[in-house]
Amino acid sequence: MKRYILAGLVLALVTTAVVLFASPELQGVALLGAALGGTLGLVPDRSPAHRVGGFAVGFVAAWLGYALRAAVLPDATSGRAVAVLLVLLACLAVAAGTRGRLPLWSTLLGAAALTGAYEATYSADPTAFVGSSATTATSILLAAGAGFLATALLGPQIVQERERERADDARELVSALPFDNQPEA
């Protein structure tokens, strides 16, 4: 538990520094990006490369969804629905195609990062997609990267701490069993 607290404190300090010293565009997405990147760093179910790879795939899928909306889909509920469907199917296809090595949760996190940071900007002016998406993508990726680095460096230690806790729990469970562990003579 102490490692999580330490990771949370490092994340808080890094995010505060981002807000204090970054451009206004980055400041606006600092908490979103750092929280998503921090989550990516703290969930130790795959290697950091697999988690980041999944995040990148989801991020690119969401960007392509916006590109489709801007280029060919109607600016209506039906256009948004088609884009959402395609983005989620792409995330699912990559997770299934890699047999979970790029986990579905990290692809969804990547899609959520861009969507959470960009939807309002896109809705305000869909014709400015090329320029506005690049600015937003850069900002959210910097914030997410900072969050990931702030927590991922502690990730292996968190896994080791969890494994120690599980081993301790298993020993306690075995010692509490009501039968005698002595071999029969």
Buried (B, 14 or more C-beta within 10 A) or exposed (E): EEBEEBBBEBBEEBBEEBBEEBEEBBBBBBBBBBBBBBBBBBBBEBEBEBBBBBBBBBBBBBBBBBBBBBEEBEEEEEBBEBBBEBBBEBBBEBBEEBEEBBBBBBBBBBBBBBBBBBBEBBEEEBEEBEEBBEBBBEBBBBBBBBBBBBBBEBBEBBEEBEEEEEEEEEEEEEEEEEEEEEEEE
